[in-house]
Amino acid sequence: MADLRRSRIAKIPQVSAQWIKTAAAILILSNTFNIVNAIFDVSQSVIASSAGVIQGSTDISPDMLADLEATLETMGLGSLLGLWLQSIFIGFTMTALNIVIFVLIYGRMLEIYMLTSLAPIPVATLSNREMGSMGQNYLKSLFAIGFQGLLILLCVGIYAVLIQGIATGGDPIGAIWGAVGYTVLLCFMLFKTGTISKSIFGAH
């Protein structure tokens, strides 16, 4: 009888620990979308703060285009015709690159929607010792995709600075082809932002 009583007393801490874990899991699961929104609120606040700094330092003023316009006025008819033909070809190229950038940006938005729609599944594993790594990796992925927007904004800011340098160069043909090269570089870096962000937060 005494042994039975001791075994029951020994099981009390285990039962209490299980109840605490269950209550913590229910609390976390019931606040899943609050946790997700908090992560995106933090990333959005950082991005909004950075947006004002980057936008304010990369605006192209009309004065910056004065040298380029003066160069165009000194060019002959043949040179202007060749420049016009090149601009038509590059116009199609830039349209294609704009479509690629559009797909990349909206693809990130769809990725966010898909991640948030399945949030309860990985979050439910956070209180489990064996499967907790799934929930931890999910939170890392949320931080990664949230701060990916900061990397995208940084890429666009650098792109604007590079284009600003082209506009003040005074070489129309070089400016056109330089803009194409920088736009291709922008597309490449936008592809890499997801990988870079995940590597920073250790998500996989």
Buried (B, 14 or more C-beta within 10 A) or exposed (E): EEEEEEEEEEEEEEEEEEEEEEEEBEEBBEEBEEBBEEBBEEBBEBBEEBBEEBEEEBEEEEEBBEBBEEBEEEBEEEEEEEBEEBEEEBEEEBEEBEEBBEEBEEEBEEBBEEBBEEBEEBBBBBBEEEEEEBBBBBBBBBBBBBBBBBBBBBBBBBBBEBBBEBBBBBEBBEBBBBBBEBBEBBBEBBEEBBEEBBEBBEBE
